[in-house]
C-alpha cells in the first residue's frame, strides 16, 4: 500500500505512544508514523534480554535491529526498547499479533514509533529510567511502583478501548488533570470509531500548573518528597497500620463541612495508604514538570470540546478560562458563577451536577 501524505489535511494519530521531544511538526510526525518500520515496545521486565526480544518479534518477520532502552546513568535495561523491521508489512504483523503477548511474565505493549534516533535509548526520568513508558498493570519491584502522567494517559486509553461501546453515543468528562488526559486520548478515541458527542473539561489543568498558586506553593515540597522517596516511605509507613476508626478520626479534621457526604469520608479512608500517598506525590510532581505551555494539539478536535472554569481555582486561575473563552467563544467555554472549589466533589457536588447536566443534549 502506498501512503499519500495529502490525506493528512486533518491528521489523526495512528499511535497511542508519541515521542514528546520529536523534532518536527505534527504533520511530519504523522507521516513518519504512517510510513515507519519501527515499533516502540514498553512494559518490559528489567531482566528481559535483547535476544529474547529478537526471538519474539522475529516471529512476525525479519528484524533489522533491536535497541534496548537503558538507564542513562547505570546503562542497565529500564523497561522499553525499539524494534526495527525491514518492511512495514512485517512491522504491522508484529503490531497485530505480538502486542499483549507475555514475555518474562509481563504483557508486552507495542505501538508505532516515528523512528529511532541516537540518544532515545536512554531513559528520561530524573533518576535515569524511563518515565513515559506503557501503563503497568502488573507491578514488580524491579520496575518501581509509581506511575507517571504518561502511564495514566495510556491507562485511560486502554480503559476506553476495553469498556466503552462503539455503537453508542459517548460523553467524556475530565476533571483537573483528567481534562489533560481526556484531550490527549481524544484523537485516538475518535480515530478508532467511538461516537463521541462531547468532551467536557471541568476545572481543567492543561497549562502552567507549576505557575498556578497551588503549584507555586507545593512544587518544592512535592519535588523533595518525590526525589527522596526513601524518606517519604519512612515518614508514611505507619499509616498502613492504623485502624479504620483512627483514619476516620484524622480525616474528620480536614473534612469538617457538614455538607460533605459520608461517602467522601469512606472513600478517603480507603486511599489513606503509604503507596497511594507516594503515587500522589510522584504523579503530581510529574504533572507540574510536564504540563507547561498550552499544547494546541490538545484542541485538535475543538468542535467537540467544552471547558468549565472556576473563578477561584488555585490550580487553574480564571485567567486561563478567560483566555480560552477568547479563543473558542462562549458556546464552548463556561466560567462558573457559583464559586465552586476545584475539588467540588467534596461539598459542592449537587451544584456542579446541576451545572453539567446541560452538556447532555
C-alpha positions as CSV (number, residue, x, y, z in Angstrom):
1,X,0.0,0.0,0.0
2,X,1.4,3.4,-1.0
3,X,0.9,6.2,1.5
4,X,-0.3,9.5,0.2
5,X,0.7,12.4,2.5
6,X,-2.1,14.5,1.0
7,X,-4.6,12.6,3.1
8,X,-3.2,14.3,6.2
9,X,-5.0,17.6,5.8
10,X,-6.8,16.7,9.0
11,X,-4.2,14.4,10.6
12,X,-5.1,11.9,13.3
13,X,-2.8,9.9,15.5
14,X,-2.0,6.4,14.4
15,X,-0.2,5.7,17.6
16,X,-1.1,6.0,21.3
17,X,2.6,6.4,22.0
18,X,4.2,9.7,20.9
19,X,7.7,10.9,21.4
20,X,7.1,14.3,23.2
21,X,10.6,15.5,22.0
22,X,10.0,14.8,18.3
23,X,11.9,17.3,16.2
24,X,9.4,18.3,13.6
25,X,5.8,19.4,13.1
26,X,2.7,17.3,13.9
27,X,2.2,16.7,10.2
28,X,5.8,15.4,9.9
29,X,5.3,13.1,12.8
30,X,2.1,11.7,11.5
31,X,3.7,11.0,8.1
32,X,6.6,9.3,9.8
33,X,4.3,7.2,11.9
34,X,2.3,6.1,8.9
35,X,5.5,5.0,6.9
36,X,7.6,3.8,9.8
37,X,9.0,0.3,10.2
38,X,9.9,0.9,13.8
39,X,7.9,-0.2,16.9
40,X,8.1,1.2,20.4
41,X,7.9,-1.6,22.9
42,X,7.0,-1.0,26.5
43,X,6.2,-2.7,29.8
44,X,9.3,-5.0,29.5
45,X,10.8,-6.6,32.5
46,X,14.1,-5.2,33.5
47,X,15.5,-8.7,33.1
48,X,14.5,-9.2,29.5
49,X,17.5,-9.6,27.2
50,X,17.9,-8.4,23.7
51,X,18.0,-11.9,22.2
52,X,14.6,-12.6,23.8
53,X,13.1,-9.5,22.0
54,X,14.7,-10.7,18.7
55,X,13.2,-14.1,19.2
56,X,9.7,-12.9,20.0
57,X,9.4,-10.2,17.3
58,X,11.3,-12.3,14.8
59,X,8.2,-14.5,14.6
60,X,6.5,-11.7,12.6
61,X,9.3,-11.1,10.1
62,X,12.9,-10.2,9.6
63,X,14.1,-7.8,12.4
64,X,16.7,-5.3,11.3
65,X,17.8,-4.4,14.8
66,X,16.7,-4.1,18.4
67,X,17.7,-1.1,20.5
68,X,17.2,-1.7,24.2
69,X,16.2,1.2,26.5
70,X,18.8,1.9,29.1
71,X,19.0,3.8,32.3
72,X,21.1,6.8,31.3
73,X,23.2,6.7,34.4
74,X,23.6,3.0,35.1
75,X,23.4,1.8,31.4
76,X,21.2,-1.1,32.5
77,X,17.8,-2.1,30.9
78,X,14.9,0.0,32.1
79,X,11.8,-1.5,30.6
80,X,11.4,-0.5,27.0
81,X,13.0,-0.9,23.6
82,X,12.7,-0.1,19.9
83,X,12.3,-2.9,17.2
84,X,13.1,-2.0,13.6
85,X,11.9,-4.2,10.7
86,X,13.0,-4.2,7.1
87,X,9.4,-3.8,5.9
88,X,6.3,-2.0,7.0
89,X,4.3,-5.2,6.4
90,X,6.3,-7.2,8.9
91,X,6.0,-4.4,11.5
92,X,2.2,-4.3,11.0
93,X,2.1,-8.1,11.5
94,X,4.1,-7.8,14.7
95,X,1.8,-5.0,16.0
96,X,-1.3,-7.0,15.3
97,X,-0.1,-10.3,16.8
98,X,2.5,-9.6,19.5
99,X,1.0,-6.7,21.5
100,X,-0.2,-8.1,24.8
101,X,1.9,-11.2,24.4
102,X,3.7,-12.3,27.7
103,X,7.4,-12.0,27.8
104,X,9.1,-12.7,31.2
105,X,5.6,-12.8,32.7
106,X,4.8,-9.2,31.6
107,X,2.3,-8.1,29.0
108,X,4.4,-6.6,26.2
109,X,2.9,-3.4,24.7
110,X,3.9,-2.3,21.2
111,X,3.0,0.8,19.2
112,X,4.2,2.7,16.1
113,X,7.2,4.9,16.6
114,X,8.3,7.7,14.2
115,X,11.8,6.2,14.0
116,X,14.8,5.7,16.3
117,X,17.3,8.5,16.7
118,X,20.6,8.0,18.7
119,X,20.0,9.1,22.3
120,X,16.4,8.0,22.5
121,X,17.6,4.7,24.0
122,X,18.3,6.4,27.3
123,X,15.6,6.9,29.9
124,X,14.4,10.5,30.5
125,X,13.4,10.1,34.1
126,X,15.0,12.2,36.8
127,X,16.9,9.2,38.0
128,X,17.8,7.9,34.6
129,X,15.0,5.5,34.0
130,X,12.0,5.6,31.6
131,X,9.1,7.6,33.0
132,X,6.9,7.8,29.9
133,X,6.5,4.0,29.4
134,X,3.4,2.0,28.8
135,X,0.8,1.5,31.5
136,X,2.0,-1.1,34.1
137,X,-0.9,-3.3,35.2
138,X,1.4,-5.9,36.7
139,X,3.7,-4.4,39.3
140,X,7.1,-6.0,40.0
141,X,9.6,-4.4,42.5
142,X,12.3,-4.2,39.9
143,X,10.3,-1.8,37.7
144,X,9.1,0.5,40.5
145,X,5.6,1.0,41.8
146,X,5.0,4.7,41.0
147,X,3.2,5.9,37.9
148,X,3.8,8.8,35.6
149,X,1.5,11.1,33.8
150,X,2.1,9.2,30.6
151,X,1.2,6.0,32.4
152,X,-2.1,7.5,33.3
153,X,-2.8,8.7,29.8
154,X,-2.2,5.2,28.4
155,X,-4.3,3.6,31.1
156,X,-7.3,5.9,30.2
157,X,-7.0,4.9,26.5
158,X,-6.8,1.2,27.4
159,X,-9.9,1.6,29.6
160,X,-11.9,3.2,26.7
161,X,-10.8,0.5,24.3
162,X,-11.8,-2.2,26.7
163,X,-15.0,-0.9,28.2
164,X,-16.8,1.7,26.1
165,X,-19.2,0.7,23.3
166,X,-18.5,1.9,19.8
167,X,-22.1,1.9,18.7
168,X,-23.5,4.2,21.4
169,X,-23.2,8.0,21.9
170,X,-20.3,8.7,24.3
171,X,-19.9,11.8,26.6
172,X,-16.4,12.1,28.1
173,X,-15.8,14.2,31.2
174,X,-12.4,15.0,32.6
175,X,-11.7,16.9,35.8
176,X,-8.5,18.7,36.7
177,X,-5.5,16.7,35.2
178,X,-8.1,14.3,33.9
179,X,-9.0,17.0,31.4
180,X,-5.5,16.9,30.1
181,X,-5.7,13.1,29.8
182,X,-9.1,13.3,28.1
183,X,-7.7,15.7,25.5
184,X,-4.6,13.6,24.9
185,X,-6.6,10.4,24.1
186,X,-9.5,12.1,22.2
187,X,-7.8,11.9,18.8
188,X,-7.2,8.1,19.2
189,X,-10.7,7.5,20.6
190,X,-12.2,9.2,17.5
191,X,-9.9,7.5,15.1
192,X,-10.9,4.1,16.5
193,X,-14.6,4.7,15.7
194,X,-16.1,5.8,19.1
195,X,-19.1,8.1,18.7
196,X,-18.1,10.9,21.0
197,X,-20.8,13.6,21.3
198,X,-19.0,15.9,23.7
199,X,-15.8,16.0,25.7
200,X,-16.1,18.2,28.7
201,X,-13.2,19.5,30.7
202,X,-14.1,20.6,34.3
203,X,-11.6,22.9,36.1
204,X,-9.0,21.9,33.5
205,X,-5.3,21.9,34.4
206,X,-3.9,21.8,30.9
207,X,-1.3,24.5,31.1
208,X,1.1,26.2,33.5
209,X,0.4,24.0,36.5
210,X,3.7,24.9,38.3
211,X,2.9,28.6,37.8
212,X,-0.6,28.4,39.4
213,X,-1.0,29.5,43.1
214,X,-1.1,25.9,44.3
215,X,1.8,24.9,42.1
216,X,4.0,27.6,43.4
217,X,3.1,26.6,47.0
218,X,3.6,22.9,46.6
219,X,6.2,22.3,43.9
220,X,9.2,22.4,46.2
221,X,7.6,20.1,48.7
222,X,6.5,17.6,46.1
223,X,9.8,17.6,44.3
224,X,11.7,16.9,47.6
225,X,9.4,14.1,48.6
226,X,9.5,12.6,45.1
227,X,13.3,12.8,44.8
228,X,13.8,11.3,48.3
229,X,11.3,8.5,48.1
230,X,13.1,6.6,50.9
231,X,12.1,9.5,53.2
232,X,8.5,9.5,52.0
233,X,8.3,5.8,52.7
234,X,9.7,6.1,56.1
235,X,7.5,9.0,57.0
236,X,4.3,7.4,55.9
237,X,4.7,3.6,56.5
238,X,2.8,3.9,59.8
239,X,-0.4,4.9,58.0
240,X,-0.9,1.4,56.7
241,X,-1.1,0.0,60.3
242,X,-3.7,2.5,61.6
243,X,-7.2,1.1,62.5
244,X,-10.0,2.4,60.3
245,X,-11.5,4.3,63.2
246,X,-8.3,6.3,63.7
247,X,-8.1,7.0,60.0
248,X,-11.7,8.4,60.1
249,X,-10.8,10.5,63.1
250,X,-7.8,12.0,61.3
251,X,-9.8,12.7,58.1
252,X,-12.5,14.4,60.1
253,X,-10.1,17.3,60.9
254,X,-9.8,18.2,57.3
255,X,-13.3,17.3,56.1
256,X,-15.4,19.3,58.7
257,X,-18.0,20.7,56.4
258,X,-21.4,19.2,57.4
259,X,-22.4,19.1,53.7
260,X,-19.7,16.6,52.9
261,X,-21.4,13.2,52.1
262,X,-20.4,10.2,54.2
263,X,-19.2,8.5,51.0
264,X,-16.4,11.0,50.7
265,X,-15.1,10.1,54.2
266,X,-15.3,6.4,53.4
267,X,-13.5,6.9,50.0
268,X,-10.8,8.9,51.7
269,X,-10.2,6.2,54.3
270,X,-9.7,3.7,51.5
271,X,-7.0,5.6,49.9
272,X,-5.2,6.6,53.1
273,X,-2.2,4.3,52.4
274,X,1.5,4.8,52.1
275,X,1.8,3.8,48.5
276,X,-1.2,5.8,47.5
277,X,0.4,8.9,49.0
278,X,3.7,8.1,47.3
279,X,1.9,7.8,43.9
280,X,0.1,11.1,44.5
281,X,3.4,12.8,45.2
282,X,5.1,11.2,42.2
283,X,2.3,11.9,39.7
284,X,1.7,15.4,41.0
285,X,5.4,16.2,40.6
286,X,5.4,14.7,37.1
287,X,2.3,16.8,36.1
288,X,3.9,20.0,37.4
289,X,7.0,19.3,35.3
290,X,5.2,18.2,32.2
291,X,2.1,20.5,31.9
292,X,3.6,23.8,31.0
293,X,2.7,25.8,27.9
294,X,-0.7,25.1,26.4
295,X,-0.3,22.4,23.7
296,X,-2.6,23.5,20.9
297,X,-2.6,19.9,19.7
298,X,-5.0,19.3,22.6
299,X,-7.5,21.4,20.8
300,X,-7.4,19.5,17.6
301,X,-11.0,18.4,18.0
302,X,-12.2,21.7,19.4
303,X,-15.7,21.4,18.0
304,X,-16.4,18.6,20.4
305,X,-14.6,20.1,23.4
306,X,-16.3,22.2,26.1
307,X,-14.5,23.9,29.1
308,X,-15.8,24.8,32.5
309,X,-13.5,27.1,34.6
310,X,-13.8,28.2,38.2
311,X,-13.4,31.8,39.4
312,X,-11.3,30.9,42.5
313,X,-9.4,27.9,41.3
314,X,-5.9,27.5,42.9
315,X,-4.8,25.1,40.2
316,X,-6.4,26.7,37.2
317,X,-6.7,30.5,37.6
318,X,-9.7,32.2,36.0
319,X,-7.3,34.0,33.6
320,X,-6.8,30.7,31.8
321,X,-10.6,30.5,31.4
322,X,-10.8,34.0,30.0
323,X,-8.1,33.2,27.5
324,X,-9.8,30.1,26.4
325,X,-13.1,32.0,26.2
326,X,-11.5,34.5,23.8
327,X,-10.0,31.6,21.8
328,X,-13.1,29.3,21.5
329,X,-16.1,31.5,22.3
330,X,-18.9,31.4,24.9
331,X,-20.6,28.4,23.3
332,X,-17.7,26.2,24.3
333,X,-16.3,27.9,27.4
334,X,-18.2,28.5,30.7
335,X,-17.0,30.5,33.7
336,X,-18.5,29.2,36.9
337,X,-20.9,31.6,38.7
338,X,-21.4,29.6,41.9
339,X,-17.9,30.0,43.4
340,X,-17.3,26.2,43.3
341,X,-14.0,24.9,44.5
342,X,-11.6,23.0,42.3
343,X,-12.3,19.9,44.4
344,X,-16.1,20.5,44.1
345,X,-16.9,16.8,44.7
346,X,-16.2,17.3,48.4
347,X,-19.1,19.6,49.2
348,X,-20.5,21.1,46.0
349,X,-21.3,18.0,44.0
350,X,-25.0,18.8,43.9
351,X,-24.4,22.3,42.5
352,X,-22.0,21.0,39.8
353,X,-24.4,18.2,38.9
354,X,-27.0,20.9,38.0
355,X,-24.4,22.8,36.1
356,X,-23.0,20.0,33.9
357,X,-26.3,18.3,33.1
358,X,-26.8,20.9,30.4
359,X,-24.0,19.2,28.4
360,X,-26.3,16.3,27.7
361,X,-28.4,17.1,24.7
